[in-house]
């Protein structure tokens, strides 16, 4: 039996069901990639808002080629389907 409340918290610290806690260094990398993704999304939104058909077609062609080459894995994760907003 733990002698203090802090020892009790340390000994009985169950992780939430189905969640994995990642180290801070990995979370920092994930956060940097996330903000880079958002910045790129905002930049592409501004590019599309120029209404230049050639640039819009180039962006769409790049999205097609990138998806075709790099998105080959299928998942059963419901939250990972479609074009989710952040």
Biopython code that builds the backbone (N, CA, C, O; Angstrom):
import numpy as np
from Bio.PDB.StructureBuilder import StructureBuilder

atoms = [
    (1, "UNK", "N", (0.849, -1.176, 0.000)),
    (1, "UNK", "CA", (0.000, 0.000, 0.000)),
    (1, "UNK", "C", (0.897, 1.242, 0.000)),
    (1, "UNK", "O", (1.792, 1.353, 0.837)),
    (2, "UNK", "N", (0.666, 2.170, -0.924)),
    (2, "UNK", "CA", (1.464, 3.396, -0.968)),
    (2, "UNK", "C", (1.238, 4.240, 0.283)),
    (2, "UNK", "O", (0.140, 4.279, 0.838)),
    (3, "UNK", "N", (2.310, 4.917, 0.714)),
    (3, "UNK", "CA", (2.228, 5.691, 1.949)),
    (3, "UNK", "C", (1.751, 7.123, 1.734)),
    (3, "UNK", "O", (1.356, 7.782, 2.696)),
    (4, "UNK", "N", (1.777, 7.617, 0.511)),
    (4, "UNK", "CA", (1.335, 8.993, 0.267)),
    (4, "UNK", "C", (0.449, 9.044, -0.977)),
    (4, "UNK", "O", (0.497, 8.144, -1.815)),
    (5, "UNK", "N", (-0.363, 10.102, -1.096)),
    (5, "UNK", "CA", (-1.231, 10.224, -2.281)),
    (5, "UNK", "C", (-0.445, 10.287, -3.588)),
    (5, "UNK", "O", (-0.901, 9.777, -4.612)),
    (6, "UNK", "N", (0.750, 10.917, -3.557)),
    (6, "UNK", "CA", (1.520, 10.997, -4.803)),
    (6, "UNK", "C", (2.006, 9.627, -5.238)),
    (6, "UNK", "O", (2.059, 9.341, -6.434)),
    (7, "UNK", "N", (2.364, 8.773, -4.283)),
    (7, "UNK", "CA", (2.771, 7.413, -4.639)),
    (7, "UNK", "C", (1.583, 6.623, -5.174)),
    (7, "UNK", "O", (1.735, 5.796, -6.073)),
    (8, "UNK", "N", (0.412, 6.878, -4.626)),
    (8, "UNK", "CA", (-0.794, 6.211, -5.109)),
    (8, "UNK", "C", (-1.068, 6.590, -6.560)),
    (8, "UNK", "O", (-1.413, 5.733, -7.374)),
    (9, "UNK", "N", (-0.913, 7.879, -6.887)),
    (9, "UNK", "CA", (-1.132, 8.320, -8.262)),
    (9, "UNK", "C", (-0.114, 7.702, -9.203)),
    (9, "UNK", "O", (-0.455, 7.328, -10.325)),
    (10, "UNK", "N", (1.132, 7.590, -8.761)),
    (10, "UNK", "CA", (2.166, 7.009, -9.616)),
    (10, "UNK", "C", (1.947, 5.521, -9.818)),
    (10, "UNK", "O", (2.184, 5.002, -10.909)),
    (11, "UNK", "N", (1.498, 4.827, -8.777)),
    (11, "UNK", "CA", (1.344, 3.384, -8.885)),
    (11, "UNK", "C", (0.069, 2.994, -9.629)),
    (11, "UNK", "O", (0.044, 1.972, -10.315)),
    (12, "UNK", "N", (-0.985, 3.794, -9.501)),
    (12, "UNK", "CA", (-2.251, 3.498, -10.172)),
    (12, "UNK", "C", (-2.525, 4.547, -11.230)),
    (12, "UNK", "O", (-3.508, 5.282, -11.134)),
    (13, "UNK", "N", (-1.684, 4.624, -12.221)),
    (13, "UNK", "CA", (-1.841, 5.622, -13.275)),
    (13, "UNK", "C", (-2.184, 4.914, -14.583)),
    (13, "UNK", "O", (-1.349, 4.826, -15.483)),
    (14, "UNK", "N", (-3.419, 4.407, -14.687)),
    (14, "UNK", "CA", (-3.766, 3.700, -15.924)),
    (14, "UNK", "C", (-3.878, 4.674, -17.092)),
    (14, "UNK", "O", (-4.384, 5.787, -16.947)),
    (15, "UNK", "N", (-3.402, 4.238, -18.238)),
    (15, "UNK", "CA", (-3.529, 5.047, -19.452)),
    (15, "UNK", "C", (-4.965, 4.919, -19.958)),
    (15, "UNK", "O", (-5.576, 3.859, -19.827)),
    (16, "UNK", "N", (-5.500, 5.982, -20.529)),
    (16, "UNK", "CA", (-6.846, 5.890, -21.105)),
    (16, "UNK", "C", (-6.902, 4.776, -22.148)),
    (16, "UNK", "O", (-5.931, 4.524, -22.862)),
    (17, "UNK", "N", (-8.032, 4.130, -22.220)),
    (17, "UNK", "CA", (-8.195, 2.993, -23.119)),
    (17, "UNK", "C", (-7.933, 3.392, -24.565)),
    (17, "UNK", "O", (-8.545, 4.329, -25.076)),
    (18, "UNK", "N", (-7.027, 2.682, -25.221)),
    (18, "UNK", "CA", (-6.768, 2.894, -26.636)),
    (18, "UNK", "C", (-5.894, 4.085, -26.961)),
    (18, "UNK", "O", (-5.774, 4.438, -28.134)),
    (19, "UNK", "N", (-5.280, 4.720, -25.982)),
    (19, "UNK", "CA", (-4.441, 5.878, -26.254)),
    (19, "UNK", "C", (-2.988, 5.553, -25.963)),
    (19, "UNK", "O", (-2.677, 4.799, -25.041)),
    (20, "UNK", "N", (-2.108, 6.130, -26.757)),
    (20, "UNK", "CA", (-0.675, 5.970, -26.573)),
    (20, "UNK", "C", (-0.092, 7.356, -26.352)),
    (20, "UNK", "O", (-0.361, 8.277, -27.123)),
    (21, "UNK", "N", (0.695, 7.506, -25.314)),
    (21, "UNK", "CA", (1.354, 8.773, -25.028)),
    (21, "UNK", "C", (2.717, 8.745, -25.710)),
    (21, "UNK", "O", (3.527, 7.857, -25.447)),
    (22, "UNK", "N", (2.970, 9.711, -26.583)),
    (22, "UNK", "CA", (4.240, 9.747, -27.309)),
    (22, "UNK", "C", (5.214, 10.676, -26.590)),
    (22, "UNK", "O", (4.792, 11.603, -25.898)),
    (23, "UNK", "N", (6.518, 10.432, -26.751)),
    (23, "UNK", "CA", (7.518, 11.315, -26.131)),
    (23, "UNK", "C", (7.414, 12.735, -26.680)),
    (23, "UNK", "O", (6.919, 12.954, -27.785)),
    (24, "UNK", "N", (7.890, 13.692, -25.889)),
    (24, "UNK", "CA", (7.797, 15.100, -26.280)),
    (24, "UNK", "C", (8.546, 15.399, -27.573)),
    (24, "UNK", "O", (8.092, 16.226, -28.363)),
    (25, "UNK", "N", (9.679, 14.749, -27.808)),
    (25, "UNK", "CA", (10.435, 15.018, -29.040)),
    (25, "UNK", "C", (9.639, 14.606, -30.272)),
    (25, "UNK", "O", (9.662, 15.299, -31.289)),
    (26, "UNK", "N", (8.946, 13.494, -30.184)),
    (26, "UNK", "CA", (8.121, 13.045, -31.306)),
    (26, "UNK", "C", (6.902, 13.947, -31.444)),
    (26, "UNK", "O", (6.490, 14.266, -32.560)),
    (27, "UNK", "N", (6.323, 14.361, -30.320)),
    (27, "UNK", "CA", (5.168, 15.259, -30.375)),
    (27, "UNK", "C", (5.557, 16.607, -30.965)),
    (27, "UNK", "O", (4.767, 17.220, -31.682)),
    (28, "UNK", "N", (6.776, 17.077, -30.669)),
    (28, "UNK", "CA", (7.261, 18.327, -31.255)),
    (28, "UNK", "C", (7.355, 18.194, -32.773)),
    (28, "UNK", "O", (6.937, 19.092, -33.505)),
    (29, "UNK", "N", (7.900, 17.078, -33.244)),
    (29, "UNK", "CA", (7.996, 16.838, -34.684)),
    (29, "UNK", "C", (6.613, 16.762, -35.311)),
    (29, "UNK", "O", (6.381, 17.345, -36.370)),
    (30, "UNK", "N", (5.693, 16.052, -34.670)),
    (30, "UNK", "CA", (4.329, 15.942, -35.190)),
    (30, "UNK", "C", (3.651, 17.306, -35.244)),
    (30, "UNK", "O", (2.937, 17.608, -36.200)),
    (31, "UNK", "N", (3.873, 18.131, -34.219)),
    (31, "UNK", "CA", (3.270, 19.465, -34.186)),
    (31, "UNK", "C", (3.839, 20.357, -35.276)),
    (31, "UNK", "O", (3.101, 21.128, -35.890)),
    (32, "UNK", "N", (5.148, 20.265, -35.529)),
    (32, "UNK", "CA", (5.762, 21.044, -36.605)),
    (32, "UNK", "C", (5.221, 20.620, -37.971)),
    (32, "UNK", "O", (4.969, 21.465, -38.830)),
    (33, "UNK", "N", (5.044, 19.321, -38.170)),
    (33, "UNK", "CA", (4.467, 18.845, -39.428)),
    (33, "UNK", "C", (3.017, 19.306, -39.570)),
    (33, "UNK", "O", (2.582, 19.652, -40.668)),
    (34, "UNK", "N", (2.274, 19.312, -38.473)),
    (34, "UNK", "CA", (0.879, 19.756, -38.497)),
    (34, "UNK", "C", (0.779, 21.225, -38.895)),
    (34, "UNK", "O", (-0.026, 21.581, -39.755)),
    (35, "UNK", "N", (1.600, 22.086, -38.269)),
    (35, "UNK", "CA", (1.535, 23.512, -38.588)),
    (35, "UNK", "C", (2.046, 23.761, -40.005)),
    (35, "UNK", "O", (1.575, 24.682, -40.673)),
    (36, "UNK", "N", (2.997, 22.960, -40.472)),
    (36, "UNK", "CA", (3.451, 23.080, -41.860)),
    (36, "UNK", "C", (2.329, 22.721, -42.825)),
    (36, "UNK", "O", (2.162, 23.363, -43.862)),
    (37, "UNK", "N", (1.567, 21.698, -42.481)),
    (37, "UNK", "CA", (0.434, 21.283, -43.307)),
    (37, "UNK", "C", (-0.610, 22.395, -43.383)),
    (37, "UNK", "O", (-1.151, 22.664, -44.455)),
    (38, "UNK", "N", (-0.891, 23.032, -42.267)),
    (38, "UNK", "CA", (-1.875, 24.114, -42.256)),
    (38, "UNK", "C", (-1.364, 25.311, -43.050)),
    (38, "UNK", "O", (-2.117, 25.921, -43.810)),
    (39, "UNK", "N", (-0.081, 25.652, -42.875)),
    (39, "UNK", "CA", (0.492, 26.783, -43.617)),
    (39, "UNK", "C", (0.435, 26.519, -45.115)),
    (39, "UNK", "O", (0.103, 27.415, -45.892)),
    (40, "UNK", "N", (0.756, 25.295, -45.524)),
    (40, "UNK", "CA", (0.681, 24.941, -46.943)),
    (40, "UNK", "C", (-0.764, 25.008, -47.436)),
    (40, "UNK", "O", (-1.020, 25.454, -48.555)),
    (41, "UNK", "N", (-1.699, 24.568, -46.612)),
    (41, "UNK", "CA", (-3.118, 24.640, -46.993)),
    (41, "UNK", "C", (-3.566, 26.079, -47.205)),
    (41, "UNK", "O", (-4.269, 26.379, -48.170)),
    (42, "UNK", "N", (-3.158, 26.971, -46.302)),
    (42, "UNK", "CA", (-3.509, 28.387, -46.460)),
    (42, "UNK", "C", (-2.878, 28.970, -47.715)),
    (42, "UNK", "O", (-3.520, 29.731, -48.439)),
    (43, "UNK", "N", (-1.620, 28.615, -47.977)),
    (43, "UNK", "CA", (-0.945, 29.115, -49.171)),
    (43, "UNK", "C", (-1.655, 28.631, -50.434)),
    (43, "UNK", "O", (-1.867, 29.407, -51.366)),
    (44, "UNK", "N", (-2.020, 27.353, -50.465)),
    (44, "UNK", "CA", (-2.724, 26.823, -51.637)),
    (44, "UNK", "C", (-4.100, 27.460, -51.795)),
    (44, "UNK", "O", (-4.566, 27.657, -52.918)),
    (45, "UNK", "N", (-4.753, 27.783, -50.683)),
    (45, "UNK", "CA", (-6.036, 28.480, -50.769)),
    (45, "UNK", "C", (-5.852, 29.840, -51.440)),
    (45, "UNK", "O", (-6.659, 30.234, -52.282)),
    (46, "UNK", "N", (-4.794, 30.552, -51.067)),
    (46, "UNK", "CA", (-4.527, 31.847, -51.695)),
    (46, "UNK", "C", (-4.193, 31.689, -53.175)),
    (46, "UNK", "O", (-4.595, 32.516, -53.993)),
    (47, "UNK", "N", (-3.459, 30.628, -53.524)),
    (47, "UNK", "CA", (-3.141, 30.370, -54.933)),
    (47, "UNK", "C", (-4.420, 30.135, -55.718)),
    (47, "UNK", "O", (-4.593, 30.689, -56.804)),
    (48, "UNK", "N", (-5.321, 29.315, -55.177)),
    (48, "UNK", "CA", (-6.589, 29.032, -55.859)),
    (48, "UNK", "C", (-7.416, 30.311, -55.996)),
    (48, "UNK", "O", (-8.115, 30.492, -56.993)),
    (49, "UNK", "N", (-7.341, 31.193, -55.008)),
    (49, "UNK", "CA", (-8.135, 32.422, -55.044)),
    (49, "UNK", "C", (-7.619, 33.436, -56.066)),
    (49, "UNK", "O", (-8.244, 34.480, -56.256)),
    (50, "UNK", "N", (-6.500, 33.156, -56.725)),
    (50, "UNK", "CA", (-6.045, 34.039, -57.805)),
    (50, "UNK", "C", (-6.899, 33.845, -59.050)),
    (50, "UNK", "O", (-6.893, 34.694, -59.941)),
    (51, "UNK", "N", (-7.631, 32.744, -59.122)),
    (51, "UNK", "CA", (-8.479, 32.396, -60.261)),
    (51, "UNK", "C", (-7.689, 32.272, -61.562)),
    (51, "UNK", "O", (-8.231, 32.497, -62.644)),
    (52, "UNK", "N", (-6.412, 31.916, -61.457)),
    (52, "UNK", "CA", (-5.593, 31.662, -62.631)),
    (52, "UNK", "C", (-5.747, 30.181, -62.968)),
    (52, "UNK", "O", (-5.285, 29.325, -62.215)),
    (53, "UNK", "N", (-6.388, 29.876, -64.084)),
    (53, "UNK", "CA", (-6.717, 28.494, -64.430)),
    (53, "UNK", "C", (-5.481, 27.618, -64.553)),
    (53, "UNK", "O", (-5.514, 26.454, -64.154)),
    (54, "UNK", "N", (-4.396, 28.147, -65.094)),
    (54, "UNK", "CA", (-3.187, 27.343, -65.252)),
    (54, "UNK", "C", (-2.592, 26.960, -63.898)),
    (54, "UNK", "O", (-2.151, 25.826, -63.711)),
    (55, "UNK", "N", (-2.580, 27.893, -62.962)),
    (55, "UNK", "CA", (-2.045, 27.584, -61.633)),
    (55, "UNK", "C", (-2.959, 26.600, -60.912)),
    (55, "UNK", "O", (-2.484, 25.681, -60.244)),
    (56, "UNK", "N", (-4.265, 26.790, -61.045)),
    (56, "UNK", "CA", (-5.214, 25.875, -60.409)),
    (56, "UNK", "C", (-5.041, 24.466, -60.960)),
    (56, "UNK", "O", (-5.032, 23.503, -60.193)),
    (57, "UNK", "N", (-4.904, 24.330, -62.272)),
    (57, "UNK", "CA", (-4.688, 23.009, -62.868)),
    (57, "UNK", "C", (-3.367, 22.405, -62.417)),
    (57, "UNK", "O", (-3.287, 21.195, -62.206)),
    (58, "UNK", "N", (-2.322, 23.226, -62.265)),
    (58, "UNK", "CA", (-1.036, 22.719, -61.786)),
    (58, "UNK", "C", (-1.150, 22.210, -60.348)),
    (58, "UNK", "O", (-0.572, 21.177, -60.009)),
    (59, "UNK", "N", (-1.893, 22.930, -59.500)),
    (59, "UNK", "CA", (-2.092, 22.488, -58.115)),
    (59, "UNK", "C", (-2.870, 21.178, -58.085)),
    (59, "UNK", "O", (-2.512, 20.260, -57.347)),
    (60, "UNK", "N", (-3.928, 21.085, -58.879)),
    (60, "UNK", "CA", (-4.723, 19.856, -58.920)),
    (60, "UNK", "C", (-3.913, 18.683, -59.465)),
    (60, "UNK", "O", (-4.023, 17.568, -58.956)),
    (61, "UNK", "N", (-3.102, 18.923, -60.492)),
    (61, "UNK", "CA", (-2.252, 17.859, -61.034)),
    (61, "UNK", "C", (-1.233, 17.410, -59.985)),
    (61, "UNK", "O", (-0.962, 16.216, -59.854)),
    (62, "UNK", "N", (-0.671, 18.358, -59.241)),
    (62, "UNK", "CA", (0.267, 18.005, -58.180)),
    (62, "UNK", "C", (-0.392, 17.201, -57.077)),
    (62, "UNK", "O", (0.207, 16.265, -56.548)),
    (63, "UNK", "N", (-1.624, 17.556, -56.724)),
    (63, "UNK", "CA", (-2.363, 16.802, -55.713)),
    (63, "UNK", "C", (-2.641, 15.382, -56.199)),
    (63, "UNK", "O", (-2.540, 14.426, -55.430)),
    (64, "UNK", "N", (-2.993, 15.248, -57.479)),
    (64, "UNK", "CA", (-3.254, 13.925, -58.050)),
    (64, "UNK", "C", (-2.002, 13.061, -58.020)),
    (64, "UNK", "O", (-2.039, 11.921, -57.558)),
    (65, "UNK", "N", (-0.901, 13.601, -58.510)),
    (65, "UNK", "CA", (0.350, 12.827, -58.573)),
    (65, "UNK", "C", (0.838, 12.482, -57.164)),
    (65, "UNK", "O", (1.257, 11.352, -56.912)),
    (66, "UNK", "N", (0.785, 13.453, -56.246)),
    (66, "UNK", "CA", (1.213, 13.192, -54.875)),
    (66, "UNK", "C", (0.372, 12.127, -54.199)),
    (66, "UNK", "O", (0.904, 11.261, -53.503)),
    (67, "UNK", "N", (-0.938, 12.185, -54.398)),
    (67, "UNK", "CA", (-1.823, 11.181, -53.810)),
    (67, "UNK", "C", (-1.566, 9.808, -54.431)),
    (67, "UNK", "O", (-1.546, 8.799, -53.725)),
    (68, "UNK", "N", (-1.373, 9.769, -55.733)),
    (68, "UNK", "CA", (-1.141, 8.505, -56.429)),
    (68, "UNK", "C", (0.153, 7.848, -55.965)),
    (68, "UNK", "O", (0.192, 6.634, -55.765)),
    (69, "UNK", "N", (1.207, 8.632, -55.794)),
    (69, "UNK", "CA", (2.513, 8.070, -55.447)),
    (69, "UNK", "C", (2.629, 7.756, -53.953)),
    (69, "UNK", "O", (3.132, 6.694, -53.588)),
    (70, "UNK", "N", (2.172, 8.658, -53.091)),
    (70, "UNK", "CA", (2.476, 8.541, -51.670)),
    (70, "UNK", "C", (1.346, 8.009, -50.799)),
    (70, "UNK", "O", (1.594, 7.672, -49.641)),
    (71, "UNK", "N", (0.140, 7.920, -51.292)),
    (71, "UNK", "CA", (-0.984, 7.496, -50.456)),
    (71, "UNK", "C", (-1.460, 6.122, -50.894)),
    (71, "UNK", "O", (-2.549, 5.978, -51.451)),
    (72, "UNK", "N", (-0.634, 5.110, -50.639)),
    (72, "UNK", "CA", (-0.939, 3.766, -51.107)),
    (72, "UNK", "C", (-1.530, 2.879, -50.020)),
    (72, "UNK", "O", (-1.999, 1.782, -50.324)),
    (73, "UNK", "N", (-1.523, 3.309, -48.774)),
    (73, "UNK", "CA", (-2.004, 2.470, -47.685)),
    (73, "UNK", "C", (-3.471, 2.757, -47.392)),
    (73, "UNK", "O", (-3.910, 3.907, -47.414)),
    (74, "UNK", "N", (-4.216, 1.698, -47.118)),
    (74, "UNK", "CA", (-5.611, 1.825, -46.710)),
    (74, "UNK", "C", (-5.696, 1.564, -45.216)),
    (74, "UNK", "O", (-5.004, 0.684, -44.703)),
    (75, "UNK", "N", (-6.535, 2.315, -44.510)),
    (75, "UNK", "CA", (-6.714, 2.101, -43.078)),
    (75, "UNK", "C", (-8.187, 1.904, -42.774)),
    (75, "UNK", "O", (-9.059, 2.281, -43.558)),
    (76, "UNK", "N", (-8.446, 1.308, -41.624)),
    (76, "UNK", "CA", (-9.823, 1.141, -41.145)),
    (76, "UNK", "C", (-10.227, 2.265, -40.213)),
    (76, "UNK", "O", (-11.347, 2.272, -39.702)),
    (77, "UNK", "N", (-9.337, 3.211, -39.983)),
    (77, "UNK", "CA", (-9.584, 4.298, -39.050)),
    (77, "UNK", "C", (-10.598, 5.272, -39.648)),
    (77, "UNK", "O", (-10.343, 5.877, -40.690)),
    (78, "UNK", "N", (-11.733, 5.421, -38.995)),
    (78, "UNK", "CA", (-12.799, 6.292, -39.495)),
    (78, "UNK", "C", (-12.374, 7.755, -39.555)),
    (78, "UNK", "O", (-12.815, 8.489, -40.439)),
    (79, "UNK", "N", (-11.514, 8.193, -38.616)),
    (79, "UNK", "CA", (-11.132, 9.602, -38.571)),
    (79, "UNK", "C", (-10.135, 9.959, -39.660)),
    (79, "UNK", "O", (-9.783, 11.130, -39.808)),
    (80, "UNK", "N", (-9.677, 8.988, -40.418)),
    (80, "UNK", "CA", (-8.639, 9.230, -41.414)),
    (80, "UNK", "C", (-9.196, 9.176, -42.833)),
    (80, "UNK", "O", (-8.429, 9.014, -43.782)),
    (81, "UNK", "N", (-10.491, 9.304, -42.999)),
    (81, "UNK", "CA", (-11.101, 9.196, -44.325)),
    (81, "UNK", "C", (-11.438, 10.564, -44.887)),
    (81, "UNK", "O", (-11.814, 11.477, -44.152)),
    (82, "UNK", "N", (-11.300, 10.693, -46.190)),
    (82, "UNK", "CA", (-11.735, 11.905, -46.866)),
    (82, "UNK", "C", (-10.842, 13.096, -46.617)),
    (82, "UNK", "O", (-9.759, 12.983, -46.043)),
    (83, "UNK", "N", (-11.327, 14.243, -47.065)),
    (83, "UNK", "CA", (-10.586, 15.485, -46.893)),
    (83, "UNK", "C", (-11.082, 16.177, -45.633)),
    (83, "UNK", "O", (-11.936, 17.061, -45.700)),
    (84, "UNK", "N", (-10.557, 15.783, -44.503)),
    (84, "UNK", "CA", (-10.971, 16.370, -43.231)),
    (84, "UNK", "C", (-10.305, 17.723, -43.042)),
    (84, "UNK", "O", (-9.160, 17.923, -43.445)),
    (85, "UNK", "N", (-11.019, 18.635, -42.434)),
    (85, "UNK", "CA", (-10.441, 19.946, -42.109)),
    (85, "UNK", "C", (-9.735, 19.841, -40.776)),
    (85, "UNK", "O", (-10.379, 19.850, -39.727)),
    (86, "UNK", "N", (-8.474, 19.746, -40.805)),
    (86, "UNK", "CA", (-7.581, 19.721, -39.645)),
    (86, "UNK", "C", (-8.052, 18.686, -38.676)),
    (86, "UNK", "O", (-7.439, 18.501, -37.625)),
]
sb = StructureBuilder()
sb.init_structure("model")
sb.init_model(0)
sb.init_chain("A")
sb.init_seg("    ")
for serial, (resi, resn, name, xyz) in enumerate(atoms, 1):
    if name == "N":
        sb.init_residue(resn, " ", resi, " ")
    sb.init_atom(name, np.array(xyz, "f"), 0.0, 1.0, " ", f" {name:<3s}", serial, name[0])
structure = sb.get_structure()
